[in-house]
Amino acid sequence: MMNDFFVKMPLRIDWSDMDLFGHVNNVAYFRYIQASRVNYWEMSGLQNLNGGMKFGPILLSTSCQFIIPLMYPGNIIVESRVEFIKNTSFGIHHRIVNDKNEIAAEAHDVIVTYDFEQKAKLPVPESFRQKVEQIEGRKF
């Protein structure tokens, strides 16, 4: 089901994440999303496919809808699932949930598999697709 988030990463809100207005600054949300994105890459084996930094994932775009503010102190869970896998790109949907089980934000990433030497997109590795299907229990 498309509402299932298969990877969950608990994080603690740090005091340094707050802004002048006493709530978590928007930049911190993107750090939480980045942590979850890299966690997913590591779980799927994508981080290990870099060929000595010759190729790997590169973030094409990211967006975040802020729903309710987060406050310090607190804990969150960043839930993630792959939305799509195309020929040279894939998308990850993230949801940030506070310790009251309320959705604080939703984010969407588009990632491209990239050859850094040739400066060109590469096909998404079949091993990545297979691992995502194993993690999420569904076909892409």
N, CA, C and O atoms as CSV, one atom per row, in Angstrom:
chain,resi,resn,atom,element,x,y,z
A,1,MET,N,N,0.835,-1.182,0.000
A,1,MET,CA,C,0.000,0.000,0.000
A,1,MET,C,C,0.881,1.247,0.000
A,1,MET,O,O,1.928,1.271,0.648
A,2,MET,N,N,0.463,2.270,-0.718
A,2,MET,CA,C,1.287,3.461,-0.898
A,2,MET,C,C,1.439,4.299,0.373
A,2,MET,O,O,2.290,5.188,0.404
A,3,ASN,N,N,0.663,4.056,1.404
A,3,ASN,CA,C,0.790,4.817,2.645
A,3,ASN,C,C,1.783,4.188,3.606
A,3,ASN,O,O,2.051,4.745,4.671
A,4,ASP,N,N,2.330,3.040,3.247
A,4,ASP,CA,C,3.282,2.368,4.121
A,4,ASP,C,C,4.674,2.976,3.962
A,4,ASP,O,O,5.174,3.147,2.850
A,5,PHE,N,N,5.278,3.293,5.085
A,5,PHE,CA,C,6.653,3.788,5.087
A,5,PHE,C,C,7.503,2.680,5.691
A,5,PHE,O,O,7.273,2.271,6.829
A,6,PHE,N,N,8.469,2.199,4.947
A,6,PHE,CA,C,9.162,0.958,5.266
A,6,PHE,C,C,10.448,1.154,6.061
A,6,PHE,O,O,10.916,0.230,6.726
A,7,VAL,N,N,11.013,2.339,5.995
A,7,VAL,CA,C,12.250,2.616,6.720
A,7,VAL,C,C,11.947,3.718,7.725
A,7,VAL,O,O,11.454,4.785,7.357
A,8,LYS,N,N,12.241,3.459,8.991
A,8,LYS,CA,C,11.951,4.416,10.057
A,8,LYS,C,C,13.238,4.722,10.809
A,8,LYS,O,O,13.931,3.815,11.271
A,9,MET,N,N,13.548,5.997,10.928
A,9,MET,CA,C,14.785,6.430,11.565
A,9,MET,C,C,14.465,7.379,12.717
A,9,MET,O,O,14.070,8.520,12.478
A,10,PRO,N,N,14.630,6.928,13.968
A,10,PRO,CA,C,14.390,7.828,15.106
A,10,PRO,C,C,15.546,8.811,15.277
A,10,PRO,O,O,16.715,8.449,15.145
A,11,LEU,N,N,15.194,10.057,15.571
A,11,LEU,CA,C,16.185,11.105,15.805
A,11,LEU,C,C,15.736,11.947,16.988
A,11,LEU,O,O,14.543,12.076,17.263
A,12,ARG,N,N,16.710,12.515,17.680
A,12,ARG,CA,C,16.432,13.420,18.799
A,12,ARG,C,C,16.571,14.844,18.296
A,12,ARG,O,O,17.513,15.163,17.572
A,13,ILE,N,N,15.639,15.695,18.676
A,13,ILE,CA,C,15.730,17.114,18.326
A,13,ILE,C,C,16.766,17.749,19.242
A,13,ILE,O,O,16.671,17.633,20.464
A,14,ASP,N,N,17.744,18.411,18.666
A,14,ASP,CA,C,18.785,19.084,19.438
A,14,ASP,C,C,18.386,20.526,19.723
A,14,ASP,O,O,17.661,21.145,18.944
A,15,TRP,N,N,18.857,21.049,20.831
A,15,TRP,CA,C,18.600,22.435,21.193
A,15,TRP,C,C,19.079,23.365,20.077
A,15,TRP,O,O,18.453,24.390,19.806
A,16,SER,N,N,20.174,23.009,19.442
A,16,SER,CA,C,20.742,23.850,18.378
A,16,SER,C,C,19.874,23.875,17.116
A,16,SER,O,O,20.137,24.668,16.212
A,17,ASP,N,N,18.844,23.024,17.037
A,17,ASP,CA,C,17.946,23.011,15.878
A,17,ASP,C,C,16.904,24.130,15.935
A,17,ASP,O,O,16.231,24.411,14.943
A,18,MET,N,N,16.775,24.768,17.108
A,18,MET,CA,C,15.765,25.821,17.268
A,18,MET,C,C,16.207,27.120,16.599
A,18,MET,O,O,17.396,27.376,16.410
A,19,ASP,N,N,15.206,27.933,16.249
A,19,ASP,CA,C,15.500,29.238,15.698
A,19,ASP,C,C,15.070,30.340,16.672
A,19,ASP,O,O,14.693,30.046,17.806
A,20,LEU,N,N,15.123,31.566,16.251
A,20,LEU,CA,C,14.797,32.721,17.074
A,20,LEU,C,C,13.379,32.664,17.633
A,20,LEU,O,O,13.105,33.247,18.682
A,21,PHE,N,N,12.483,31.973,16.951
A,21,PHE,CA,C,11.074,31.921,17.346
A,21,PHE,C,C,10.752,30.750,18.271
A,21,PHE,O,O,9.596,30.562,18.647
A,22,GLY,N,N,11.772,29.952,18.643
A,22,GLY,CA,C,11.596,28.883,19.608
A,22,GLY,C,C,11.097,27.566,19.049
A,22,GLY,O,O,10.754,26.655,19.802
A,23,HIS,N,N,11.056,27.464,17.737
A,23,HIS,CA,C,10.710,26.169,17.133
A,23,HIS,C,C,11.854,25.723,16.229
A,23,HIS,O,O,12.770,26.495,15.947
A,24,VAL,N,N,11.793,24.485,15.782
A,24,VAL,CA,C,12.865,23.927,14.957
A,24,VAL,C,C,12.915,24.673,13.620
A,24,VAL,O,O,11.897,24.825,12.945
A,25,ASN,N,N,14.087,25.125,13.257
A,25,ASN,CA,C,14.306,25.865,12.025
A,25,ASN,C,C,14.131,24.955,10.816
A,25,ASN,O,O,14.417,23.760,10.888
A,26,ASN,N,N,13.664,25.517,9.712
A,26,ASN,CA,C,13.434,24.729,8.502
A,26,ASN,C,C,14.686,24.023,7.998
A,26,ASN,O,O,14.587,22.950,7.403
A,27,VAL,N,N,15.846,24.597,8.220
A,27,VAL,CA,C,17.084,23.959,7.777
A,27,VAL,C,C,17.288,22.616,8.479
A,27,VAL,O,O,17.810,21.676,7.879
A,28,ALA,N,N,16.883,22.521,9.741
A,28,ALA,CA,C,17.015,21.264,10.490
A,28,ALA,C,C,16.155,20.168,9.872
A,28,ALA,O,O,16.566,19.007,9.843
A,29,TYR,N,N,14.972,20.515,9.378
A,29,TYR,CA,C,14.122,19.525,8.720
A,29,TYR,C,C,14.884,18.883,7.557
A,29,TYR,O,O,14.832,17.667,7.368
A,30,PHE,N,N,15.586,19.704,6.788
A,30,PHE,CA,C,16.333,19.170,5.653
A,30,PHE,C,C,17.506,18.298,6.111
A,30,PHE,O,O,17.879,17.360,5.407
A,31,ARG,N,N,18.090,18.588,7.272
A,31,ARG,CA,C,19.121,17.703,7.825
A,31,ARG,C,C,18.510,16.360,8.220
A,31,ARG,O,O,19.107,15.311,7.981
A,32,TYR,N,N,17.320,16.393,8.825
A,32,TYR,CA,C,16.637,15.146,9.191
A,32,TYR,C,C,16.333,14.314,7.932
A,32,TYR,O,O,16.526,13.098,7.912
A,33,ILE,N,N,15.860,14.992,6.903
A,33,ILE,CA,C,15.541,14.316,5.638
A,33,ILE,C,C,16.810,13.740,5.020
A,33,ILE,O,O,16.804,12.613,4.525
A,34,GLN,N,N,17.893,14.502,5.047
A,34,GLN,CA,C,19.156,14.014,4.497
A,34,GLN,C,C,19.638,12.785,5.251
A,34,GLN,O,O,20.120,11.832,4.637
A,35,ALA,N,N,19.515,12.793,6.565
A,35,ALA,CA,C,19.939,11.638,7.363
A,35,ALA,C,C,19.146,10.403,6.955
A,35,ALA,O,O,19.710,9.316,6.826
A,36,SER,N,N,17.857,10.562,6.755
A,36,SER,CA,C,17.021,9.436,6.365
A,36,SER,C,C,17.329,8.979,4.948
A,36,SER,O,O,17.342,7.779,4.672
A,37,ARG,N,N,17.578,9.927,4.044
A,37,ARG,CA,C,17.930,9.593,2.656
A,37,ARG,C,C,19.210,8.754,2.617
A,37,ARG,O,O,19.261,7.715,1.958
A,38,VAL,N,N,20.232,9.209,3.323
A,38,VAL,CA,C,21.507,8.484,3.334
A,38,VAL,C,C,21.334,7.132,4.021
A,38,VAL,O,O,21.930,6.142,3.596
A,39,ASN,N,N,20.531,7.082,5.071
A,39,ASN,CA,C,20.224,5.815,5.735
A,39,ASN,C,C,19.599,4.831,4.746
A,39,ASN,O,O,19.964,3.655,4.722
A,40,TYR,N,N,18.665,5.309,3.935
A,40,TYR,CA,C,18.029,4.428,2.937
A,40,TYR,C,C,19.058,3.959,1.920
A,40,TYR,O,O,19.079,2.785,1.548
A,41,TRP,N,N,19.917,4.877,1.467
A,41,TRP,CA,C,20.963,4.497,0.513
A,41,TRP,C,C,21.852,3.401,1.101
A,41,TRP,O,O,22.206,2.440,0.418
A,42,GLU,N,N,22.205,3.559,2.378
A,42,GLU,CA,C,23.064,2.554,3.015
A,42,GLU,C,C,22.344,1.216,3.144
A,42,GLU,O,O,22.935,0.170,2.879
A,43,MET,N,N,21.064,1.239,3.552
A,43,MET,CA,C,20.293,0.001,3.699
A,43,MET,C,C,20.150,-0.738,2.368
A,43,MET,O,O,20.140,-1.969,2.324
A,44,SER,N,N,20.039,0.028,1.292
A,44,SER,CA,C,19.807,-0.564,-0.027
A,44,SER,C,C,21.094,-0.972,-0.724
A,44,SER,O,O,21.051,-1.609,-1.776
A,45,GLY,N,N,22.238,-0.615,-0.151
A,45,GLY,CA,C,23.516,-0.939,-0.770
A,45,GLY,C,C,23.966,0.068,-1.804
A,45,GLY,O,O,25.031,-0.103,-2.399
A,46,LEU,N,N,23.194,1.107,-2.037
A,46,LEU,CA,C,23.549,2.097,-3.060
A,46,LEU,C,C,24.841,2.824,-2.721
A,46,LEU,O,O,25.601,3.174,-3.625
A,47,GLN,N,N,25.109,3.060,-1.440
A,47,GLN,CA,C,26.341,3.725,-1.023
A,47,GLN,C,C,27.582,2.914,-1.393
A,47,GLN,O,O,28.651,3.480,-1.624
A,48,ASN,N,N,27.440,1.591,-1.451
A,48,ASN,CA,C,28.585,0.723,-1.722
A,48,ASN,C,C,28.867,0.547,-3.202
A,48,ASN,O,O,29.831,-0.124,-3.568
A,49,LEU,N,N,28.052,1.130,-4.053
A,49,LEU,CA,C,28.214,0.953,-5.497
A,49,LEU,C,C,29.015,2.077,-6.139
A,49,LEU,O,O,29.007,2.226,-7.361
A,50,ASN,N,N,29.709,2.872,-5.319
A,50,ASN,CA,C,30.321,4.086,-5.858
A,50,ASN,C,C,31.552,3.867,-6.716
A,50,ASN,O,O,32.026,4.823,-7.329
A,51,GLY,N,N,32.089,2.673,-6.792
A,51,GLY,CA,C,33.232,2.428,-7.670
A,51,GLY,C,C,34.377,3.377,-7.418
A,51,GLY,O,O,34.942,3.929,-8.363
A,52,GLY,N,N,34.730,3.578,-6.167
A,52,GLY,CA,C,35.835,4.492,-5.853
A,52,GLY,C,C,35.482,5.932,-6.165
A,52,GLY,O,O,36.332,6.697,-6.621
A,53,MET,N,N,34.233,6.309,-5.922
A,53,MET,CA,C,33.715,7.665,-6.152
A,53,MET,C,C,33.590,8.001,-7.640
A,53,MET,O,O,33.513,9.177,-7.998
A,54,LYS,N,N,33.569,7.003,-8.499
A,54,LYS,CA,C,33.383,7.261,-9.927
A,54,LYS,C,C,31.911,7.412,-10.282
A,54,LYS,O,O,31.562,8.132,-11.218
A,55,PHE,N,N,31.051,6.733,-9.533
A,55,PHE,CA,C,29.610,6.857,-9.782
A,55,PHE,C,C,28.834,6.633,-8.500
A,55,PHE,O,O,29.332,6.030,-7.549
A,56,GLY,N,N,27.616,7.126,-8.488
A,56,GLY,CA,C,26.780,6.976,-7.305
A,56,GLY,C,C,25.554,7.858,-7.375
A,56,GLY,O,O,25.270,8.455,-8.414
A,57,PRO,N,N,24.822,7.943,-6.270
A,57,PRO,CA,C,23.609,8.752,-6.247
A,57,PRO,C,C,23.936,10.234,-6.092
A,57,PRO,O,O,24.907,10.610,-5.436
A,58,ILE,N,N,23.112,11.053,-6.703
A,58,ILE,CA,C,23.243,12.502,-6.553
A,58,ILE,C,C,21.826,13.073,-6.434
A,58,ILE,O,O,20.927,12.666,-7.170
A,59,LEU,N,N,21.634,13.995,-5.524
A,59,LEU,CA,C,20.321,14.582,-5.282
A,59,LEU,C,C,19.994,15.567,-6.399
A,59,LEU,O,O,20.722,16.535,-6.615
A,60,LEU,N,N,18.894,15.312,-7.106
A,60,LEU,CA,C,18.441,16.198,-8.177
A,60,LEU,C,C,17.534,17.297,-7.621
A,60,LEU,O,O,17.668,18.469,-7.972
A,61,SER,N,N,16.609,16.893,-6.746
A,61,SER,CA,C,15.719,17.888,-6.149
A,61,SER,C,C,15.181,17.366,-4.821
A,61,SER,O,O,15.126,16.160,-4.579
A,62,THR,N,N,14.790,18.300,-3.979
A,62,THR,CA,C,14.141,17.972,-2.717
A,62,THR,C,C,13.155,19.082,-2.398
A,62,THR,O,O,13.390,20.252,-2.702
A,63,SER,N,N,12.054,18.697,-1.782
A,63,SER,CA,C,11.062,19.689,-1.368
A,63,SER,C,C,10.462,19.232,-0.047
A,63,SER,O,O,10.462,18.043,0.272
A,64,CYS,N,N,9.955,20.185,0.709
A,64,CYS,CA,C,9.387,19.849,2.017
A,64,CYS,C,C,8.169,20.723,2.273
A,64,CYS,O,O,8.195,21.938,2.079
A,65,GLN,N,N,7.112,20.073,2.710
A,65,GLN,CA,C,5.922,20.787,3.150
A,65,GLN,C,C,5.916,20.737,4.674
A,65,GLN,O,O,5.856,19.658,5.264
A,66,PHE,N,N,5.977,21.902,5.309
A,66,PHE,CA,C,5.985,22.004,6.758
A,66,PHE,C,C,4.532,22.046,7.230
A,66,PHE,O,O,3.770,22.924,6.825
A,67,ILE,N,N,4.153,21.101,8.081
A,67,ILE,CA,C,2.753,20.973,8.481
A,67,ILE,C,C,2.516,21.545,9.877
A,67,ILE,O,O,1.642,22.391,10.062
A,68,ILE,N,N,3.292,21.085,10.857
A,68,ILE,CA,C,3.213,21.661,12.207
A,68,ILE,C,C,4.635,21.851,12.724
A,68,ILE,O,O,5.542,21.120,12.322
A,69,PRO,N,N,4.839,22.822,13.609
A,69,PRO,CA,C,6.195,23.058,14.111
A,69,PRO,C,C,6.675,21.946,15.042
A,69,PRO,O,O,5.890,21.299,15.736
A,70,LEU,N,N,7.958,21.757,15.029
A,70,LEU,CA,C,8.618,20.869,15.984
A,70,LEU,C,C,9.258,21.741,17.052
A,70,LEU,O,O,9.676,22.868,16.789
A,71,MET,N,N,9.326,21.195,18.267
A,71,MET,CA,C,9.875,21.945,19.384
A,71,MET,C,C,10.939,21.123,20.107
A,71,MET,O,O,10.932,19.893,20.065
A,72,TYR,N,N,11.848,21.828,20.768
A,72,TYR,CA,C,12.825,21.192,21.653
A,72,TYR,C,C,12.274,21.258,23.061
A,72,TYR,O,O,11.667,22.273,23.403
A,73,PRO,N,N,12.441,20.249,23.903
A,73,PRO,CA,C,13.040,18.947,23.587
A,73,PRO,C,C,12.006,18.063,22.888
A,73,PRO,O,O,10.801,18.300,22.980
A,74,GLY,N,N,12.488,17.068,22.206
A,74,GLY,CA,C,11.576,16.152,21.545
A,74,GLY,C,C,12.310,15.109,20.732
A,74,GLY,O,O,13.525,15.167,20.541
A,75,ASN,N,N,11.551,14.181,20.276
A,75,ASN,CA,C,12.063,13.123,19.415
A,75,ASN,C,C,11.176,13.041,18.192
A,75,ASN,O,O,9.988,13.361,18.247
A,76,ILE,N,N,11.759,12.612,17.094
A,76,ILE,CA,C,11.011,12.435,15.864
A,76,ILE,C,C,11.354,11.083,15.258
A,76,ILE,O,O,12.340,10.448,15.630
A,77,ILE,N,N,10.536,10.668,14.336
A,77,ILE,CA,C,10.845,9.524,13.489
A,77,ILE,C,C,10.705,10.010,12.058
A,77,ILE,O,O,9.674,10.566,11.680
A,78,VAL,N,N,11.738,9.799,11.269
A,78,VAL,CA,C,11.657,10.096,9.849
A,78,VAL,C,C,11.362,8.778,9.152
A,78,VAL,O,O,12.170,7.850,9.171
A,79,GLU,N,N,10.193,8.715,8.541
A,79,GLU,CA,C,9.753,7.517,7.835
A,79,GLU,C,C,9.982,7.739,6.345
A,79,GLU,O,O,9.724,8.825,5.825
A,80,SER,N,N,10.466,6.704,5.663
A,80,SER,CA,C,10.796,6.856,4.248
A,80,SER,C,C,10.348,5.651,3.450
A,80,SER,O,O,10.314,4.524,3.944
A,81,ARG,N,N,10.006,5.922,2.200
A,81,ARG,CA,C,9.697,4.856,1.246
A,81,ARG,C,C,10.018,5.355,-0.147
A,81,ARG,O,O,9.954,6.553,-0.425
A,82,VAL,N,N,10.361,4.432,-1.009
A,82,VAL,CA,C,10.616,4.783,-2.401
A,82,VAL,C,C,9.274,4.979,-3.091
A,82,VAL,O,O,8.374,4.148,-2.967
A,83,GLU,N,N,9.146,6.081,-3.818
A,83,GLU,CA,C,7.910,6.379,-4.550
A,83,GLU,C,C,7.929,5.777,-5.943
A,83,GLU,O,O,6.928,5.240,-6.417
A,84,PHE,N,N,9.089,5.875,-6.595
A,84,PHE,CA,C,9.194,5.380,-7.965
A,84,PHE,C,C,10.651,5.050,-8.265
A,84,PHE,O,O,11.568,5.587,-7.644
A,85,ILE,N,N,10.841,4.169,-9.215
A,85,ILE,CA,C,12.162,3.903,-9.776
A,85,ILE,C,C,12.008,3.965,-11.288
A,85,ILE,O,O,11.262,3.185,-11.880
A,86,LYS,N,N,12.714,4.893,-11.900
A,86,LYS,CA,C,12.698,5.043,-13.355
A,86,LYS,C,C,14.013,4.515,-13.909
A,86,LYS,O,O,14.728,3.781,-13.226
A,87,ASN,N,N,14.329,4.880,-15.121
A,87,ASN,CA,C,15.530,4.392,-15.782
A,87,ASN,C,C,16.812,4.889,-15.110
A,87,ASN,O,O,17.710,4.097,-14.823
A,88,THR,N,N,16.899,6.203,-14.859
A,88,THR,CA,C,18.116,6.782,-14.280
A,88,THR,C,C,17.851,7.532,-12.969
A,88,THR,O,O,18.752,8.172,-12.427
A,89,SER,N,N,16.623,7.453,-12.467
A,89,SER,CA,C,16.292,8.192,-11.248
A,89,SER,C,C,15.299,7.410,-10.403
A,89,SER,O,O,14.650,6.470,-10.862
A,90,PHE,N,N,15.208,7.835,-9.153
A,90,PHE,CA,C,14.202,7.280,-8.247
A,90,PHE,C,C,13.802,8.366,-7.258
A,90,PHE,O,O,14.523,9.343,-7.057
A,91,GLY,N,N,12.645,8.176,-6.648
A,91,GLY,CA,C,12.145,9.156,-5.700
A,91,GLY,C,C,11.925,8.538,-4.334
A,91,GLY,O,O,11.528,7.379,-4.214
A,92,ILE,N,N,12.187,9.330,-3.311
A,92,ILE,CA,C,11.931,8.899,-1.936
A,92,ILE,C,C,10.973,9.892,-1.298
A,92,ILE,O,O,11.160,11.106,-1.390
A,93,HIS,N,N,9.944,9.358,-0.649
A,93,HIS,CA,C,8.974,10.160,0.093
A,93,HIS,C,C,9.314,10.000,1.574
A,93,HIS,O,O,9.433,8.882,2.075
A,94,HIS,N,N,9.469,11.115,2.260
A,94,HIS,CA,C,9.783,11.116,3.688
A,94,HIS,C,C,8.632,11.755,4.448
A,94,HIS,O,O,7.956,12.657,3.952
A,95,ARG,N,N,8.429,11.269,5.653
A,95,ARG,CA,C,7.434,11.847,6.550
A,95,ARG,C,C,8.102,12.000,7.913
A,95,ARG,O,O,8.654,11.039,8.448
A,96,ILE,N,N,8.051,13.198,8.470
A,96,ILE,CA,C,8.599,13.457,9.797
A,96,ILE,C,C,7.438,13.440,10.783
A,96,ILE,O,O,6.489,14.214,10.664
A,97,VAL,N,N,7.534,12.534,11.768
A,97,VAL,CA,C,6.476,12.338,12.751
A,97,VAL,C,C,7.026,12.714,14.130
A,97,VAL,O,O,8.103,12.261,14.519
A,98,ASN,N,N,6.275,13.549,14.867
A,98,ASN,CA,C,6.741,13.950,16.195
A,98,ASN,C,C,6.415,12.885,17.238
A,98,ASN,O,O,5.847,11.840,16.920
A,99,ASP,N,N,6.786,13.167,18.496
A,99,ASP,CA,C,6.590,12.160,19.546
A,99,ASP,C,C,5.140,12.055,20.016
A,99,ASP,O,O,4.842,11.277,20.922
A,100,LYS,N,N,4.230,12.833,19.408
A,100,LYS,CA,C,2.790,12.678,19.639
A,100,LYS,C,C,2.137,11.923,18.473
A,100,LYS,O,O,0.912,11.834,18.383
A,101,ASN,N,N,2.972,11.388,17.592
A,101,ASN,CA,C,2.538,10.656,16.398
A,101,ASN,C,C,1.788,11.556,15.407
A,101,ASN,O,O,0.901,11.099,14.686
A,102,GLU,N,N,2.158,12.839,15.385
A,102,GLU,CA,C,1.588,13.789,14.434
A,102,GLU,C,C,2.581,14.001,13.299
A,102,GLU,O,O,3.791,14.037,13.521
A,103,ILE,N,N,2.066,14.141,12.093
A,103,ILE,CA,C,2.939,14.406,10.943
A,103,ILE,C,C,3.322,15.884,10.980
A,103,ILE,O,O,2.466,16.763,10.886
A,104,ALA,N,N,4.612,16.139,11.116
A,104,ALA,CA,C,5.120,17.507,11.186
A,104,ALA,C,C,5.524,18.033,9.816
A,104,ALA,O,O,5.460,19.237,9.566
A,105,ALA,N,N,5.941,17.132,8.929
A,105,ALA,CA,C,6.374,17.550,7.588
A,105,ALA,C,C,6.398,16.343,6.662
A,105,ALA,O,O,6.530,15.200,7.099
A,106,GLU,N,N,6.268,16.628,5.368
A,106,GLU,CA,C,6.438,15.605,4.338
A,106,GLU,C,C,7.390,16.154,3.293
A,106,GLU,O,O,7.341,17.335,2.949
A,107,ALA,N,N,8.251,15.294,2.798
A,107,ALA,CA,C,9.265,15.714,1.836
A,107,ALA,C,C,9.365,14.701,0.702
A,107,ALA,O,O,9.023,13.528,0.851
A,108,HIS,N,N,9.850,15.199,-0.441
A,108,HIS,CA,C,10.024,14.355,-1.615
A,108,HIS,C,C,11.394,14.649,-2.223
A,108,HIS,O,O,11.742,15.799,-2.488
A,109,ASP,N,N,12.163,13.578,-2.438
A,109,ASP,CA,C,13.473,13.672,-3.081
A,109,ASP,C,C,13.414,13.004,-4.443
A,109,ASP,O,O,12.699,12.021,-4.634
A,110,VAL,N,N,14.173,13.546,-5.391
A,110,VAL,CA,C,14.450,12.853,-6.646
A,110,VAL,C,C,15.967,12.694,-6.715
A,110,VAL,O,O,16.719,13.664,-6.614
A,111,ILE,N,N,16.392,11.450,-6.889
A,111,ILE,CA,C,17.814,11.109,-6.902
A,111,ILE,C,C,18.153,10.509,-8.257
A,111,ILE,O,O,17.384,9.718,-8.804
A,112,VAL,N,N,19.299,10.885,-8.793
A,112,VAL,CA,C,19.785,10.368,-10.069
A,112,VAL,C,C,21.035,9.543,-9.802
A,112,VAL,O,O,21.870,9.922,-8.980
A,113,THR,N,N,21.166,8.420,-10.492
A,113,THR,CA,C,22.433,7.679,-10.442
A,113,THR,C,C,23.340,8.313,-11.495
A,113,THR,O,O,22.935,8.521,-12.639
A,114,TYR,N,N,24.577,8.617,-11.087
A,114,TYR,CA,C,25.413,9.538,-11.854
A,114,TYR,C,C,26.850,9.042,-11.964
A,114,TYR,O,O,27.418,8.507,-11.011
A,115,ASP,N,N,27.418,9.232,-13.146
A,115,ASP,CA,C,28.835,8.947,-13.412
A,115,ASP,C,C,29.581,10.274,-13.275
A,115,ASP,O,O,29.446,11.157,-14.122
A,116,PHE,N,N,30.368,10.410,-12.206
A,116,PHE,CA,C,31.044,11.668,-11.920
A,116,PHE,C,C,32.196,11.946,-12.877
A,116,PHE,O,O,32.542,13.108,-13.091
A,117,GLU,N,N,32.793,10.920,-13.455
A,117,GLU,CA,C,33.873,11.129,-14.425
A,117,GLU,C,C,33.319,11.565,-15.780
A,117,GLU,O,O,33.826,12.501,-16.397
A,118,GLN,N,N,32.272,10.874,-16.232
A,118,GLN,CA,C,31.686,11.189,-17.539
A,118,GLN,C,C,30.684,12.341,-17.479
A,118,GLN,O,O,30.263,12.874,-18.506
A,119,LYS,N,N,30.312,12.712,-16.250
A,119,LYS,CA,C,29.306,13.765,-16.035
A,119,LYS,C,C,28.017,13.439,-16.790
A,119,LYS,O,O,27.493,14.235,-17.568
A,120,ALA,N,N,27.533,12.211,-16.511
A,120,ALA,CA,C,26.336,11.728,-17.197
A,120,ALA,C,C,25.530,10.824,-16.273
A,120,ALA,O,O,26.074,10.192,-15.368
A,121,LYS,N,N,24.232,10.777,-16.518
A,121,LYS,CA,C,23.359,9.871,-15.766
A,121,LYS,C,C,23.685,8.432,-16.135
A,121,LYS,O,O,24.140,8.139,-17.241
A,122,LEU,N,N,23.438,7.535,-15.168
A,122,LEU,CA,C,23.604,6.100,-15.369
A,122,LEU,C,C,22.278,5.409,-15.079
A,122,LEU,O,O,21.453,5.944,-14.338
A,123,PRO,N,N,22.064,4.237,-15.648
A,123,PRO,CA,C,20.870,3.475,-15.269
A,123,PRO,C,C,20.912,3.121,-13.780
A,123,PRO,O,O,21.972,2.841,-13.221
A,124,VAL,N,N,19.731,3.141,-13.153
A,124,VAL,CA,C,19.622,2.715,-11.767
A,124,VAL,C,C,20.037,1.250,-11.701
A,124,VAL,O,O,19.503,0.435,-12.454
A,125,PRO,N,N,20.972,0.891,-10.826
A,125,PRO,CA,C,21.442,-0.499,-10.767
A,125,PRO,C,C,20.309,-1.473,-10.426
A,125,PRO,O,O,19.473,-1.192,-9.567
A,126,GLU,N,N,20.295,-2.603,-11.102
A,126,GLU,CA,C,19.281,-3.628,-10.842
A,126,GLU,C,C,19.373,-4.126,-9.405
A,126,GLU,O,O,18.359,-4.470,-8.798
A,127,SER,N,N,20.594,-4.165,-8.857
A,127,SER,CA,C,20.753,-4.616,-7.470
A,127,SER,C,C,20.038,-3.670,-6.499
A,127,SER,O,O,19.499,-4.115,-5.486
A,128,PHE,N,N,20.030,-2.371,-6.805
A,128,PHE,CA,C,19.312,-1.410,-5.970
A,128,PHE,C,C,17.812,-1.671,-6.048
A,128,PHE,O,O,17.128,-1.721,-5.025
A,129,ARG,N,N,17.308,-1.837,-7.264
A,129,ARG,CA,C,15.879,-2.106,-7.443
A,129,ARG,C,C,15.467,-3.354,-6.669
A,129,ARG,O,O,14.435,-3.363,-5.998
A,130,GLN,N,N,16.276,-4.406,-6.767
A,130,GLN,CA,C,15.962,-5.662,-6.070
A,130,GLN,C,C,15.965,-5.477,-4.559
A,130,GLN,O,O,15.096,-6.010,-3.870
A,131,LYS,N,N,16.935,-4.725,-4.036
A,131,LYS,CA,C,17.007,-4.502,-2.591
A,131,LYS,C,C,15.826,-3.669,-2.101
A,131,LYS,O,O,15.274,-3.945,-1.036
A,132,VAL,N,N,15.434,-2.655,-2.865
A,132,VAL,CA,C,14.266,-1.844,-2.506
A,132,VAL,C,C,13.014,-2.712,-2.493
A,132,VAL,O,O,12.184,-2.594,-1.591
A,133,GLU,N,N,12.876,-3.583,-3.490
A,133,GLU,CA,C,11.721,-4.482,-3.529
A,133,GLU,C,C,11.706,-5.411,-2.321
A,133,GLU,O,O,10.644,-5.751,-1.798
A,134,GLN,N,N,12.892,-5.815,-1.885
A,134,GLN,CA,C,12.990,-6.673,-0.683
A,134,GLN,C,C,12.624,-5.874,0.575
A,134,GLN,O,O,11.874,-6.363,1.420
A,135,ILE,N,N,13.143,-4.660,0.701
A,135,ILE,CA,C,12.869,-3.817,1.865
A,135,ILE,C,C,11.380,-3.486,1.954
A,135,ILE,O,O,10.786,-3.538,3.031
A,136,GLU,N,N,10.785,-3.145,0.815
A,136,GLU,CA,C,9.412,-2.649,0.817
A,136,GLU,C,C,8.368,-3.716,0.510
A,136,GLU,O,O,7.171,-3.467,0.654
A,137,GLY,N,N,8.804,-4.895,0.091
A,137,GLY,CA,C,7.859,-5.974,-0.167
A,137,GLY,C,C,6.907,-5.711,-1.316
A,137,GLY,O,O,5.751,-6.133,-1.290
A,138,ARG,N,N,7.405,-5.008,-2.326
A,138,ARG,CA,C,6.592,-4.720,-3.501
A,138,ARG,C,C,7.474,-4.537,-4.724
A,138,ARG,O,O,8.680,-4.326,-4.598
A,139,LYS,N,N,6.882,-4.617,-5.898
A,139,LYS,CA,C,7.626,-4.532,-7.161
A,139,LYS,C,C,7.628,-3.111,-7.702
A,139,LYS,O,O,6.676,-2.352,-7.519
A,140,PHE,N,N,8.716,-2.775,-8.369
A,140,PHE,CA,C,8.835,-1.484,-9.046
A,140,PHE,C,C,9.047,-1.696,-10.524
A,140,PHE,O,O,9.173,-0.728,-11.275
